Amino acid sequence: MAATFSSTSGDLHSPILSKNTTGTEKICIDDMLEKYCGEFGKWQLKHFILTCLAWALEAFHTMVMIFADREPDW
């Protein structure tokens, strides 16, 4: 994915590093993440599902405390 440098736009697709005499290349955030962290694969999917599962279980636990904590009138 080729990105062009625009000094007026502050979006994520504008390059972070500019081409200069030292030979650095223009890359945007998406390209940098893909280059140094890799693409979305099986491990990332597994991690995402386990994290969402933990959040869902915590949400159920919170809802039980909210709705089951009523004291009877007697």
CHARMM-style PDB file with segment names, atoms N, HN, CA, C and O in Angstrom:
ATOM      1  N   MET     1       0.835  -1.165   0.000  1.00  0.00      PROA
ATOM      2  CA  MET     1       0.000   0.000   0.000  1.00  0.00      PROA
ATOM      3  C   MET     1       0.883   1.232   0.000  1.00  0.00      PROA
ATOM      4  O   MET     1       1.627   1.467   0.952  1.00  0.00      PROA
ATOM      5  N   ALA     2       0.807   2.000  -1.036  1.00  0.00      PROA
ATOM      6  HN  ALA     2       0.202   1.809  -1.809  1.00  0.00      PROA
ATOM      7  CA  ALA     2       1.618   3.191  -1.150  1.00  0.00      PROA
ATOM      8  C   ALA     2       0.862   4.378  -0.579  1.00  0.00      PROA
ATOM      9  O   ALA     2      -0.322   4.562  -0.860  1.00  0.00      PROA
ATOM     10  N   ALA     3       1.542   5.176   0.217  1.00  0.00      PROA
ATOM     11  HN  ALA     3       2.504   5.026   0.446  1.00  0.00      PROA
ATOM     12  CA  ALA     3       0.918   6.350   0.813  1.00  0.00      PROA
ATOM     13  C   ALA     3       1.672   7.590   0.360  1.00  0.00      PROA
ATOM     14  O   ALA     3       2.887   7.553   0.163  1.00  0.00      PROA
ATOM     15  N   THR     4       0.956   8.667   0.199  1.00  0.00      PROA
ATOM     16  HN  THR     4      -0.031   8.696   0.359  1.00  0.00      PROA
ATOM     17  CA  THR     4       1.576   9.927  -0.175  1.00  0.00      PROA
ATOM     18  C   THR     4       1.576  10.843   1.025  1.00  0.00      PROA
ATOM     19  O   THR     4       0.667  10.786   1.853  1.00  0.00      PROA
ATOM     20  N   PHE     5       2.588  11.689   1.128  1.00  0.00      PROA
ATOM     21  HN  PHE     5       3.326  11.735   0.455  1.00  0.00      PROA
ATOM     22  CA  PHE     5       2.722  12.570   2.272  1.00  0.00      PROA
ATOM     23  C   PHE     5       1.903  13.820   2.047  1.00  0.00      PROA
ATOM     24  O   PHE     5       2.016  14.477   1.013  1.00  0.00      PROA
ATOM     25  N   SER     6       1.080  14.139   3.022  1.00  0.00      PROA
ATOM     26  HN  SER     6       0.988  13.605   3.862  1.00  0.00      PROA
ATOM     27  CA  SER     6       0.299  15.362   2.998  1.00  0.00      PROA
ATOM     28  C   SER     6       0.440  16.023   4.353  1.00  0.00      PROA
ATOM     29  O   SER     6       0.035  15.459   5.369  1.00  0.00      PROA
ATOM     30  N   SER     7       1.008  17.206   4.372  1.00  0.00      PROA
ATOM     31  HN  SER     7       1.337  17.664   3.546  1.00  0.00      PROA
ATOM     32  CA  SER     7       1.261  17.860   5.649  1.00  0.00      PROA
ATOM     33  C   SER     7      -0.013  18.377   6.293  1.00  0.00      PROA
ATOM     34  O   SER     7      -0.032  18.607   7.502  1.00  0.00      PROA
ATOM     35  N   THR     8      -1.096  18.571   5.511  1.00  0.00      PROA
ATOM     36  HN  THR     8      -1.080  18.384   4.528  1.00  0.00      PROA
ATOM     37  CA  THR     8      -2.328  19.093   6.080  1.00  0.00      PROA
ATOM     38  C   THR     8      -3.197  18.003   6.669  1.00  0.00      PROA
ATOM     39  O   THR     8      -3.994  18.282   7.565  1.00  0.00      PROA
ATOM     40  N   SER     9      -3.075  16.769   6.202  1.00  0.00      PROA
ATOM     41  HN  SER     9      -2.428  16.542   5.474  1.00  0.00      PROA
ATOM     42  CA  SER     9      -3.934  15.709   6.723  1.00  0.00      PROA
ATOM     43  C   SER     9      -3.252  15.018   7.893  1.00  0.00      PROA
ATOM     44  O   SER     9      -2.059  14.715   7.849  1.00  0.00      PROA
ATOM     45  N   GLY    10      -4.028  14.777   8.934  1.00  0.00      PROA
ATOM     46  HN  GLY    10      -4.996  15.023   8.970  1.00  0.00      PROA
ATOM     47  CA  GLY    10      -3.490  14.116  10.104  1.00  0.00      PROA
ATOM     48  C   GLY    10      -4.058  12.716  10.255  1.00  0.00      PROA
ATOM     49  O   GLY    10      -4.137  12.196  11.368  1.00  0.00      PROA
ATOM     50  N   ASP    11      -4.453  12.103   9.151  1.00  0.00      PROA
ATOM     51  HN  ASP    11      -4.388  12.526   8.247  1.00  0.00      PROA
ATOM     52  CA  ASP    11      -5.072  10.784   9.239  1.00  0.00      PROA
ATOM     53  C   ASP    11      -4.018   9.696   9.394  1.00  0.00      PROA
ATOM     54  O   ASP    11      -2.819   9.968   9.347  1.00  0.00      PROA
ATOM     55  N   LEU    12      -4.473   8.476   9.576  1.00  0.00      PROA
ATOM     56  HN  LEU    12      -5.447   8.255   9.615  1.00  0.00      PROA
ATOM     57  CA  LEU    12      -3.560   7.364   9.818  1.00  0.00      PROA
ATOM     58  C   LEU    12      -2.841   6.894   8.563  1.00  0.00      PROA
ATOM     59  O   LEU    12      -1.857   6.160   8.654  1.00  0.00      PROA
ATOM     60  N   HSD    13      -3.312   7.305   7.404  1.00  0.00      PROA
ATOM     61  HN  HSD    13      -4.111   7.902   7.330  1.00  0.00      PROA
ATOM     62  CA  HSD    13      -2.696   6.840   6.165  1.00  0.00      PROA
ATOM     63  C   HSD    13      -1.595   7.769   5.661  1.00  0.00      PROA
ATOM     64  O   HSD    13      -0.981   7.492   4.631  1.00  0.00      PROA
ATOM     65  N   SER    14      -1.343   8.846   6.358  1.00  0.00      PROA
ATOM     66  HN  SER    14      -1.842   9.072   7.195  1.00  0.00      PROA
ATOM     67  CA  SER    14      -0.218   9.686   5.970  1.00  0.00      PROA
ATOM     68  C   SER    14       1.053   9.079   6.558  1.00  0.00      PROA
ATOM     69  O   SER    14       1.024   8.538   7.664  1.00  0.00      PROA
ATOM     70  N   PRO    15       2.163   9.161   5.836  1.00  0.00      PROA
ATOM     71  CA  PRO    15       3.396   8.508   6.298  1.00  0.00      PROA
ATOM     72  C   PRO    15       3.943   9.128   7.573  1.00  0.00      PROA
ATOM     73  O   PRO    15       3.809  10.327   7.814  1.00  0.00      PROA
ATOM     74  N   ILE    16       4.557   8.286   8.373  1.00  0.00      PROA
ATOM     75  HN  ILE    16       4.666   7.311   8.176  1.00  0.00      PROA
ATOM     76  CA  ILE    16       5.164   8.748   9.616  1.00  0.00      PROA
ATOM     77  C   ILE    16       6.614   9.158   9.368  1.00  0.00      PROA
ATOM     78  O   ILE    16       7.064  10.201   9.844  1.00  0.00      PROA
ATOM     79  N   LEU    17       7.323   8.347   8.637  1.00  0.00      PROA
ATOM     80  HN  LEU    17       6.958   7.500   8.250  1.00  0.00      PROA
ATOM     81  CA  LEU    17       8.720   8.632   8.326  1.00  0.00      PROA
ATOM     82  C   LEU    17       8.816   9.175   6.903  1.00  0.00      PROA
ATOM     83  O   LEU    17       8.245   8.597   5.978  1.00  0.00      PROA
ATOM     84  N   SER    18       9.521  10.262   6.727  1.00  0.00      PROA
ATOM     85  HN  SER    18       9.985  10.731   7.479  1.00  0.00      PROA
ATOM     86  CA  SER    18       9.664  10.824   5.393  1.00  0.00      PROA
ATOM     87  C   SER    18      11.003  10.426   4.786  1.00  0.00      PROA
ATOM     88  O   SER    18      11.959  10.127   5.502  1.00  0.00      PROA
ATOM     89  N   LYS    19      11.058  10.427   3.482  1.00  0.00      PROA
ATOM     90  HN  LYS    19      10.282  10.670   2.900  1.00  0.00      PROA
ATOM     91  CA  LYS    19      12.289  10.079   2.762  1.00  0.00      PROA
ATOM     92  C   LYS    19      13.282  11.218   2.909  1.00  0.00      PROA
ATOM     93  O   LYS    19      12.964  12.366   2.597  1.00  0.00      PROA
ATOM     94  N   ASN    20      14.466  10.915   3.375  1.00  0.00      PROA
ATOM     95  HN  ASN    20      14.724   9.983   3.628  1.00  0.00      PROA
ATOM     96  CA  ASN    20      15.495  11.946   3.485  1.00  0.00      PROA
ATOM     97  C   ASN    20      16.836  11.374   3.036  1.00  0.00      PROA
ATOM     98  O   ASN    20      16.882  10.306   2.426  1.00  0.00      PROA
ATOM     99  N   THR    21      17.888  12.055   3.324  1.00  0.00      PROA
ATOM    100  HN  THR    21      17.851  12.923   3.820  1.00  0.00      PROA
ATOM    101  CA  THR    21      19.211  11.639   2.845  1.00  0.00      PROA
ATOM    102  C   THR    21      19.726  10.384   3.534  1.00  0.00      PROA
ATOM    103  O   THR    21      20.636   9.735   3.018  1.00  0.00      PROA
ATOM    104  N   THR    22      19.168  10.026   4.688  1.00  0.00      PROA
ATOM    105  HN  THR    22      18.428  10.553   5.107  1.00  0.00      PROA
ATOM    106  CA  THR    22      19.641   8.833   5.383  1.00  0.00      PROA
ATOM    107  C   THR    22      19.025   7.565   4.815  1.00  0.00      PROA
ATOM    108  O   THR    22      19.447   6.464   5.170  1.00  0.00      PROA
ATOM    109  N   GLY    23      18.021   7.701   3.927  1.00  0.00      PROA
ATOM    110  HN  GLY    23      17.679   8.596   3.639  1.00  0.00      PROA
ATOM    111  CA  GLY    23      17.454   6.533   3.277  1.00  0.00      PROA
ATOM    112  C   GLY    23      16.260   5.924   3.977  1.00  0.00      PROA
ATOM    113  O   GLY    23      15.882   4.791   3.676  1.00  0.00      PROA
ATOM    114  N   THR    24      15.652   6.651   4.910  1.00  0.00      PROA
ATOM    115  HN  THR    24      15.959   7.571   5.155  1.00  0.00      PROA
ATOM    116  CA  THR    24      14.453   6.107   5.541  1.00  0.00      PROA
ATOM    117  C   THR    24      13.298   6.163   4.560  1.00  0.00      PROA
ATOM    118  O   THR    24      13.231   7.052   3.710  1.00  0.00      PROA
ATOM    119  N   GLU    25      12.390   5.207   4.684  1.00  0.00      PROA
ATOM    120  HN  GLU    25      12.445   4.485   5.374  1.00  0.00      PROA
ATOM    121  CA  GLU    25      11.278   5.120   3.749  1.00  0.00      PROA
ATOM    122  C   GLU    25      10.010   5.706   4.341  1.00  0.00      PROA
ATOM    123  O   GLU    25       9.901   5.851   5.559  1.00  0.00      PROA
ATOM    124  N   LYS    26       9.047   6.047   3.484  1.00  0.00      PROA
ATOM    125  HN  LYS    26       9.136   5.930   2.495  1.00  0.00      PROA
ATOM    126  CA  LYS    26       7.755   6.541   3.930  1.00  0.00      PROA
ATOM    127  C   LYS    26       6.835   5.351   4.177  1.00  0.00      PROA
ATOM    128  O   LYS    26       6.535   4.589   3.259  1.00  0.00      PROA
ATOM    129  N   ILE    27       6.388   5.197   5.422  1.00  0.00      PROA
ATOM    130  HN  ILE    27       6.631   5.816   6.168  1.00  0.00      PROA
ATOM    131  CA  ILE    27       5.424   4.146   5.718  1.00  0.00      PROA
ATOM    132  C   ILE    27       4.354   4.713   6.639  1.00  0.00      PROA
ATOM    133  O   ILE    27       4.623   5.597   7.453  1.00  0.00      PROA
ATOM    134  N   CYS    28       3.140   4.197   6.500  1.00  0.00      PROA
ATOM    135  HN  CYS    28       2.922   3.479   5.839  1.00  0.00      PROA
ATOM    136  CA  CYS    28       2.053   4.632   7.371  1.00  0.00      PROA
ATOM    137  C   CYS    28       1.944   3.655   8.547  1.00  0.00      PROA
ATOM    138  O   CYS    28       2.705   2.690   8.631  1.00  0.00      PROA
ATOM    139  N   ILE    29       1.003   3.907   9.445  1.00  0.00      PROA
ATOM    140  HN  ILE    29       0.385   4.690   9.378  1.00  0.00      PROA
ATOM    141  CA  ILE    29       0.867   3.087  10.643  1.00  0.00      PROA
ATOM    142  C   ILE    29       0.520   1.643  10.287  1.00  0.00      PROA
ATOM    143  O   ILE    29       1.062   0.710  10.881  1.00  0.00      PROA
ATOM    144  N   ASP    30      -0.386   1.455   9.316  1.00  0.00      PROA
ATOM    145  HN  ASP    30      -0.826   2.212   8.834  1.00  0.00      PROA
ATOM    146  CA  ASP    30      -0.759   0.097   8.914  1.00  0.00      PROA
ATOM    147  C   ASP    30       0.438  -0.685   8.390  1.00  0.00      PROA
ATOM    148  O   ASP    30       0.626  -1.850   8.739  1.00  0.00      PROA
ATOM    149  N   ASP    31       1.250  -0.038   7.546  1.00  0.00      PROA
ATOM    150  HN  ASP    31       1.097   0.908   7.262  1.00  0.00      PROA
ATOM    151  CA  ASP    31       2.433  -0.711   7.004  1.00  0.00      PROA
ATOM    152  C   ASP    31       3.455  -1.006   8.096  1.00  0.00      PROA
ATOM    153  O   ASP    31       4.108  -2.050   8.075  1.00  0.00      PROA
ATOM    154  N   MET    32       3.593  -0.086   9.049  1.00  0.00      PROA
ATOM    155  HN  MET    32       3.063   0.762   9.065  1.00  0.00      PROA
ATOM    156  CA  MET    32       4.557  -0.288  10.126  1.00  0.00      PROA
ATOM    157  C   MET    32       4.138  -1.466  11.008  1.00  0.00      PROA
ATOM    158  O   MET    32       4.971  -2.294  11.379  1.00  0.00      PROA
ATOM    159  N   LEU    33       2.837  -1.540  11.344  1.00  0.00      PROA
ATOM    160  HN  LEU    33       2.160  -0.868  11.042  1.00  0.00      PROA
ATOM    161  CA  LEU    33       2.366  -2.666  12.154  1.00  0.00      PROA
ATOM    162  C   LEU    33       2.539  -3.987  11.423  1.00  0.00      PROA
ATOM    163  O   LEU    33       2.931  -4.986  12.026  1.00  0.00      PROA
ATOM    164  N   GLU    34       2.249  -3.998  10.126  1.00  0.00      PROA
ATOM    165  HN  GLU    34       1.930  -3.186   9.636  1.00  0.00      PROA
ATOM    166  CA  GLU    34       2.396  -5.228   9.351  1.00  0.00      PROA
ATOM    167  C   GLU    34       3.859  -5.638   9.238  1.00  0.00      PROA
ATOM    168  O   GLU    34       4.183  -6.825   9.270  1.00  0.00      PROA
ATOM    169  N   LYS    35       4.735  -4.655   9.108  1.00  0.00      PROA
ATOM    170  HN  LYS    35       4.472  -3.690   9.082  1.00  0.00      PROA
ATOM    171  CA  LYS    35       6.163  -4.947   8.942  1.00  0.00      PROA
ATOM    172  C   LYS    35       6.790  -5.474  10.237  1.00  0.00      PROA
ATOM    173  O   LYS    35       7.568  -6.427  10.198  1.00  0.00      PROA
ATOM    174  N   TYR    36       6.460  -4.867  11.378  1.00  0.00      PROA
ATOM    175  HN  TYR    36       5.828  -4.093  11.408  1.00  0.00      PROA
ATOM    176  CA  TYR    36       7.126  -5.221  12.625  1.00  0.00      PROA
ATOM    177  C   TYR    36       6.335  -6.189  13.499  1.00  0.00      PROA
ATOM    178  O   TYR    36       6.930  -6.911  14.298  1.00  0.00      PROA
ATOM    179  N   CYS    37       5.004  -6.222  13.368  1.00  0.00      PROA
ATOM    180  HN  CYS    37       4.521  -5.635  12.718  1.00  0.00      PROA
ATOM    181  CA  CYS    37       4.187  -7.091  14.221  1.00  0.00      PROA
ATOM    182  C   CYS    37       3.605  -8.272  13.470  1.00  0.00      PROA
ATOM    183  O   CYS    37       3.201  -9.254  14.093  1.00  0.00      PROA
ATOM    184  N   GLY    38       3.551  -8.205  12.169  1.00  0.00      PROA
ATOM    185  HN  GLY    38       3.879  -7.407  11.663  1.00  0.00      PROA
ATOM    186  CA  GLY    38       2.982  -9.287  11.383  1.00  0.00      PROA
ATOM    187  C   GLY    38       1.503  -9.070  11.115  1.00  0.00      PROA
ATOM    188  O   GLY    38       0.900  -8.104  11.583  1.00  0.00      PROA
ATOM    189  N   GLU    39       0.937  -9.990  10.354  1.00  0.00      PROA
ATOM    190  HN  GLU    39       1.427 -10.775   9.974  1.00  0.00      PROA
ATOM    191  CA  GLU    39      -0.470  -9.881   9.996  1.00  0.00      PROA
ATOM    192  C   GLU    39      -1.334 -10.574  11.034  1.00  0.00      PROA
ATOM    193  O   GLU    39      -0.826 -11.264  11.918  1.00  0.00      PROA
ATOM    194  N   PHE    40      -2.641 -10.387  10.923  1.00  0.00      PROA
ATOM    195  HN  PHE    40      -3.054  -9.826  10.204  1.00  0.00      PROA
ATOM    196  CA  PHE    40      -3.603 -11.012  11.831  1.00  0.00      PROA
ATOM    197  C   PHE    40      -3.679 -12.490  11.495  1.00  0.00      PROA
ATOM    198  O   PHE    40      -4.086 -12.864  10.395  1.00  0.00      PROA
ATOM    199  N   GLY    41      -3.290 -13.325  12.440  1.00  0.00      PROA
ATOM    200  HN  GLY    41      -2.960 -13.021  13.334  1.00  0.00      PROA
ATOM    201  CA  GLY    41      -3.244 -14.761  12.181  1.00  0.00      PROA
ATOM    202  C   GLY    41      -4.022 -15.553  13.216  1.00  0.00      PROA
ATOM    203  O   GLY    41      -4.859 -15.010  13.937  1.00  0.00      PROA
ATOM    204  N   LYS    42      -3.733 -16.846  13.278  1.00  0.00      PROA
ATOM    205  HN  LYS    42      -3.053 -17.287  12.693  1.00  0.00      PROA
ATOM    206  CA  LYS    42      -4.454 -17.752  14.175  1.00  0.00      PROA
ATOM    207  C   LYS    42      -4.223 -17.403  15.641  1.00  0.00      PROA
ATOM    208  O   LYS    42      -5.153 -17.468  16.445  1.00  0.00      PROA
ATOM    209  N   TRP    43      -2.993 -17.033  15.998  1.00  0.00      PROA
ATOM    210  HN  TRP    43      -2.238 -16.981  15.345  1.00  0.00      PROA
ATOM    211  CA  TRP    43      -2.693 -16.709  17.385  1.00  0.00      PROA
ATOM    212  C   TRP    43      -3.446 -15.463  17.822  1.00  0.00      PROA
ATOM    213  O   TRP    43      -3.977 -15.425  18.932  1.00  0.00      PROA
ATOM    214  N   GLN    44      -3.503 -14.433  16.964  1.00  0.00      PROA
ATOM    215  HN  GLN    44      -3.072 -14.465  16.062  1.00  0.00      PROA
ATOM    216  CA  GLN    44      -4.222 -13.212  17.296  1.00  0.00      PROA
ATOM    217  C   GLN    44      -5.715 -13.481  17.435  1.00  0.00      PROA
ATOM    218  O   GLN    44      -6.359 -12.910  18.315  1.00  0.00      PROA
ATOM    219  N   LEU    45      -6.278 -14.338  16.587  1.00  0.00      PROA
ATOM    220  HN  LEU    45      -5.755 -14.802  15.873  1.00  0.00      PROA
ATOM    221  CA  LEU    45      -7.691 -14.692  16.674  1.00  0.00      PROA
ATOM    222  C   LEU    45      -7.978 -15.424  17.985  1.00  0.00      PROA
ATOM    223  O   LEU    45      -8.977 -15.146  18.647  1.00  0.00      PROA
ATOM    224  N   LYS    46      -7.109 -16.349  18.355  1.00  0.00      PROA
ATOM    225  HN  LYS    46      -6.297 -16.575  17.817  1.00  0.00      PROA
ATOM    226  CA  LYS    46      -7.266 -17.085  19.618  1.00  0.00      PROA
ATOM    227  C   LYS    46      -7.198 -16.128  20.804  1.00  0.00      PROA
ATOM    228  O   LYS    46      -8.010 -16.221  21.725  1.00  0.00      PROA
ATOM    229  N   HSD    47      -6.256 -15.232  20.787  1.00  0.00      PROA
ATOM    230  HN  HSD    47      -5.596 -15.157  20.039  1.00  0.00      PROA
ATOM    231  CA  HSD    47      -6.107 -14.251  21.859  1.00  0.00      PROA
ATOM    232  C   HSD    47      -7.336 -13.344  21.939  1.00  0.00      PROA
ATOM    233  O   HSD    47      -7.812 -13.054  23.037  1.00  0.00      PROA
ATOM    234  N   PHE    48      -7.851 -12.896  20.804  1.00  0.00      PROA
ATOM    235  HN  PHE    48      -7.464 -13.132  19.913  1.00  0.00      PROA
ATOM    236  CA  PHE    48      -9.039 -12.041  20.766  1.00  0.00      PROA
ATOM    237  C   PHE    48     -10.258 -12.760  21.344  1.00  0.00      PROA
ATOM    238  O   PHE    48     -11.002 -12.180  22.134  1.00  0.00      PROA
ATOM    239  N   ILE    49     -10.464 -14.019  20.957  1.00  0.00      PROA
ATOM    240  HN  ILE    49      -9.859 -14.491  20.315  1.00  0.00      PROA
ATOM    241  CA  ILE    49     -11.624 -14.780  21.429  1.00  0.00      PROA
ATOM    242  C   ILE    49     -11.524 -15.021  22.939  1.00  0.00      PROA
ATOM    243  O   ILE    49     -12.518 -14.873  23.650  1.00  0.00      PROA
ATOM    244  N   LEU    50     -10.348 -15.387  23.433  1.00  0.00      PROA
ATOM    245  HN  LEU    50      -9.541 -15.507  22.855  1.00  0.00      PROA
ATOM    246  CA  LEU    50     -10.192 -15.621  24.873  1.00  0.00      PROA
ATOM    247  C   LEU    50     -10.381 -14.341  25.678  1.00  0.00      PROA
ATOM    248  O   LEU    50     -10.952 -14.373  26.768  1.00  0.00      PROA
ATOM    249  N   THR    51      -9.912 -13.227  25.156  1.00  0.00      PROA
ATOM    250  HN  THR    51      -9.448 -13.200  24.270  1.00  0.00      PROA
ATOM    251  CA  THR    51     -10.099 -11.955  25.844  1.00  0.00      PROA
ATOM    252  C   THR    51     -11.569 -11.563  25.884  1.00  0.00      PROA
ATOM    253  O   THR    51     -12.064 -11.110  26.916  1.00  0.00      PROA
ATOM    254  N   CYS    52     -12.272 -11.735  24.763  1.00  0.00      PROA
ATOM    255  HN  CYS    52     -11.870 -12.104  23.925  1.00  0.00      PROA
ATOM    256  CA  CYS    52     -13.707 -11.426  24.728  1.00  0.00      PROA
ATOM    257  C   CYS    52     -14.489 -12.354  25.644  1.00  0.00      PROA
ATOM    258  O   CYS    52     -15.448 -11.927  26.287  1.00  0.00      PROA
ATOM    259  N   LEU    53     -14.096 -13.598  25.708  1.00  0.00      PROA
ATOM    260  HN  LEU    53     -13.317 -13.944  25.186  1.00  0.00      PROA
ATOM    261  CA  LEU    53     -14.764 -14.548  26.596  1.00  0.00      PROA
ATOM    262  C   LEU    53     -14.601 -14.129  28.054  1.00  0.00      PROA
ATOM    263  O   LEU    53     -15.551 -14.209  28.833  1.00  0.00      PROA
ATOM    264  N   ALA    54     -13.425 -13.691  28.419  1.00  0.00      PROA
ATOM    265  HN  ALA    54     -12.653 -13.626  27.787  1.00  0.00      PROA
ATOM    266  CA  ALA    54     -13.194 -13.238  29.791  1.00  0.00      PROA
ATOM    267  C   ALA    54     -14.044 -12.015  30.104  1.00  0.00      PROA
ATOM    268  O   ALA    54     -14.600 -11.918  31.198  1.00  0.00      PROA
ATOM    269  N   TRP    55     -14.154 -11.085  29.170  1.00  0.00      PROA
ATOM    270  HN  TRP    55     -13.702 -11.164  28.281  1.00  0.00      PROA
ATOM    271  CA  TRP    55     -14.989  -9.896  29.385  1.00  0.00      PROA
ATOM    272  C   TRP    55     -16.459 -10.281  29.488  1.00  0.00      PROA
ATOM    273  O   TRP    55     -17.184  -9.718  30.308  1.00  0.00      PROA
ATOM    274  N   ALA    56     -16.915 -11.237  28.667  1.00  0.00      PROA
ATOM    275  HN  ALA    56     -16.326 -11.695  28.001  1.00  0.00      PROA
ATOM    276  CA  ALA    56     -18.318 -11.663  28.707  1.00  0.00      PROA
ATOM    277  C   ALA    56     -18.630 -12.322  30.048  1.00  0.00      PROA
ATOM    278  O   ALA    56     -19.687 -12.064  30.623  1.00  0.00      PROA
ATOM    279  N   LEU    57     -17.742 -13.159  30.554  1.00  0.00      PROA
ATOM    280  HN  LEU    57     -16.883 -13.369  30.087  1.00  0.00      PROA
ATOM    281  CA  LEU    57     -17.963 -13.794  31.850  1.00  0.00      PROA
ATOM    282  C   LEU    57     -17.996 -12.764  32.973  1.00  0.00      PROA
ATOM    283  O   LEU    57     -18.790 -12.887  33.906  1.00  0.00      PROA
ATOM    284  N   GLU    58     -17.155 -11.767  32.889  1.00  0.00      PROA
ATOM    285  HN  GLU    58     -16.510 -11.667  32.132  1.00  0.00      PROA
ATOM    286  CA  GLU    58     -17.166 -10.702  33.893  1.00  0.00      PROA
ATOM    287  C   GLU    58     -18.467  -9.902  33.823  1.00  0.00      PROA
ATOM    288  O   GLU    58     -19.004  -9.500  34.856  1.00  0.00      PROA
ATOM    289  N   ALA    59     -18.970  -9.673  32.627  1.00  0.00      PROA
ATOM    290  HN  ALA    59     -18.534  -9.999  31.788  1.00  0.00      PROA
ATOM    291  CA  ALA    59     -20.239  -8.958  32.478  1.00  0.00      PROA
ATOM    292  C   ALA    59     -21.388  -9.750  33.090  1.00  0.00      PROA
ATOM    293  O   ALA    59     -22.244  -9.172  33.760  1.00  0.00      PROA
ATOM    294  N   PHE    60     -21.422 -11.061  32.871  1.00  0.00      PROA
ATOM    295  HN  PHE    60     -20.727 -11.530  32.327  1.00  0.00      PROA
ATOM    296  CA  PHE    60     -22.461 -11.888  33.480  1.00  0.00      PROA
ATOM    297  C   PHE    60     -22.359 -11.868  35.006  1.00  0.00      PROA
ATOM    298  O   PHE    60     -23.376 -11.812  35.698  1.00  0.00      PROA
ATOM    299  N   HSD    61     -21.158 -11.912  35.514  1.00  0.00      PROA
ATOM    300  HN  HSD    61     -20.333 -11.956  34.951  1.00  0.00      PROA
ATOM    301  CA  HSD    61     -20.938 -11.876  36.962  1.00  0.00      PROA
ATOM    302  C   HSD    61     -21.452 -10.558  37.546  1.00  0.00      PROA
ATOM    303  O   HSD    61     -22.076 -10.550  38.607  1.00  0.00      PROA
ATOM    304  N   THR    62     -21.193  -9.451  36.858  1.00  0.00      PROA
ATOM    305  HN  THR    62     -20.686  -9.458  35.996  1.00  0.00      PROA
ATOM    306  CA  THR    62     -21.665  -8.149  37.316  1.00  0.00      PROA
ATOM    307  C   THR    62     -23.189  -8.081  37.281  1.00  0.00      PROA
ATOM    308  O   THR    62     -23.808  -7.563  38.210  1.00  0.00      PROA
ATOM    309  N   MET    63     -23.790  -8.594  36.226  1.00  0.00      PROA
ATOM    310  HN  MET    63     -23.288  -9.015  35.471  1.00  0.00      PROA
ATOM    311  CA  MET    63     -25.252  -8.572  36.121  1.00  0.00      PROA
ATOM    312  C   MET    63     -25.910  -9.428  37.206  1.00  0.00      PROA
ATOM    313  O   MET    63     -26.970  -9.059  37.711  1.00  0.00      PROA
ATOM    314  N   VAL    64     -25.313 -10.550  37.571  1.00  0.00      PROA
ATOM    315  HN  VAL    64     -24.452 -10.849  37.161  1.00  0.00      PROA
ATOM    316  CA  VAL    64     -25.860 -11.374  38.645  1.00  0.00      PROA
ATOM    317  C   VAL    64     -25.848 -10.593  39.950  1.00  0.00      PROA
ATOM    318  O   VAL    64     -26.825 -10.627  40.698  1.00  0.00      PROA
ATOM    319  N   MET    65     -24.767  -9.896  40.231  1.00  0.00      PROA
ATOM    320  HN  MET    65     -23.974  -9.868  39.623  1.00  0.00      PROA
ATOM    321  CA  MET    65     -24.704  -9.114  41.461  1.00  0.00      PROA
ATOM    322  C   MET    65     -25.732  -7.989  41.459  1.00  0.00      PROA
ATOM    323  O   MET    65     -26.307  -7.683  42.503  1.00  0.00      PROA
ATOM    324  N   ILE    66     -25.970  -7.380  40.328  1.00  0.00      PROA
ATOM    325  HN  ILE    66     -25.502  -7.628  39.479  1.00  0.00      PROA
ATOM    326  CA  ILE    66     -26.927  -6.272  40.255  1.00  0.00      PROA
ATOM    327  C   ILE    66     -28.352  -6.778  40.449  1.00  0.00      PROA
ATOM    328  O   ILE    66     -29.103  -6.202  41.237  1.00  0.00      PROA
ATOM    329  N   PHE    67     -28.738  -7.836  39.753  1.00  0.00      PROA
ATOM    330  HN  PHE    67     -28.128  -8.304  39.113  1.00  0.00      PROA
ATOM    331  CA  PHE    67     -30.130  -8.276  39.775  1.00  0.00      PROA
ATOM    332  C   PHE    67     -30.462  -9.255  40.891  1.00  0.00      PROA
ATOM    333  O   PHE    67     -31.640  -9.423  41.208  1.00  0.00      PROA
ATOM    334  N   ALA    68     -29.501  -9.895  41.488  1.00  0.00      PROA
ATOM    335  HN  ALA    68     -28.544  -9.759  41.231  1.00  0.00      PROA
ATOM    336  CA  ALA    68     -29.777 -10.857  42.551  1.00  0.00      PROA
ATOM    337  C   ALA    68     -29.491 -10.325  43.938  1.00  0.00      PROA
ATOM    338  O   ALA    68     -29.570 -11.075  44.911  1.00  0.00      PROA
ATOM    339  N   ASP    69     -29.159  -9.050  44.057  1.00  0.00      PROA
ATOM    340  HN  ASP    69     -29.095  -8.441  43.267  1.00  0.00      PROA
ATOM    341  CA  ASP    69     -28.773  -8.490  45.347  1.00  0.00      PROA
ATOM    342  C   ASP    69     -29.936  -7.785  46.033  1.00  0.00      PROA
ATOM    343  O   ASP    69     -29.712  -6.963  46.922  1.00  0.00      PROA
ATOM    344  N   ARG    70     -31.147  -8.079  45.650  1.00  0.00      PROA
ATOM    345  HN  ARG    70     -31.329  -8.746  44.928  1.00  0.00      PROA
ATOM    346  CA  ARG    70     -32.324  -7.443  46.254  1.00  0.00      PROA
ATOM    347  C   ARG    70     -32.641  -8.113  47.593  1.00  0.00      PROA
ATOM    348  O   ARG    70     -32.676  -9.339  47.705  1.00  0.00      PROA
ATOM    349  N   GLU    71     -32.865  -7.292  48.575  1.00  0.00      PROA
ATOM    350  HN  GLU    71     -32.837  -6.297  48.483  1.00  0.00      PROA
ATOM    351  CA  GLU    71     -33.236  -7.825  49.880  1.00  0.00      PROA
ATOM    352  C   GLU    71     -34.752  -7.984  49.940  1.00  0.00      PROA
ATOM    353  O   GLU    71     -35.476  -7.101  49.480  1.00  0.00      PROA
ATOM    354  N   PRO    72     -35.246  -9.082  50.492  1.00  0.00      PROA
ATOM    355  CA  PRO    72     -36.695  -9.266  50.595  1.00  0.00      PROA
ATOM    356  C   PRO    72     -37.301  -8.312  51.624  1.00  0.00      PROA
ATOM    357  O   PRO    72     -36.624  -7.891  52.562  1.00  0.00      PROA
ATOM    358  N   ASP    73     -38.581  -7.973  51.443  1.00  0.00      PROA
ATOM    359  HN  ASP    73     -39.131  -8.315  50.681  1.00  0.00      PROA
ATOM    360  CA  ASP    73     -39.264  -7.031  52.334  1.00  0.00      PROA
ATOM    361  C   ASP    73     -39.552  -7.623  53.709  1.00  0.00      PROA
ATOM    362  O   ASP    73     -39.749  -6.859  54.655  1.00  0.00      PROA
ATOM    363  N   TRP    74     -39.585  -8.927  53.865  1.00  0.00      PROA
ATOM    364  HN  TRP    74     -39.425  -9.547  53.097  1.00  0.00      PROA
ATOM    365  CA  TRP    74     -39.923  -9.527  55.146  1.00  0.00      PROA
ATOM    366  C   TRP    74     -38.734  -9.471  56.034  1.00  0.00      PROA
ATOM    367  OT1 TRP    74     -38.795  -9.926  57.177  1.00  0.00      PROA
TER     368      TRP     74
END
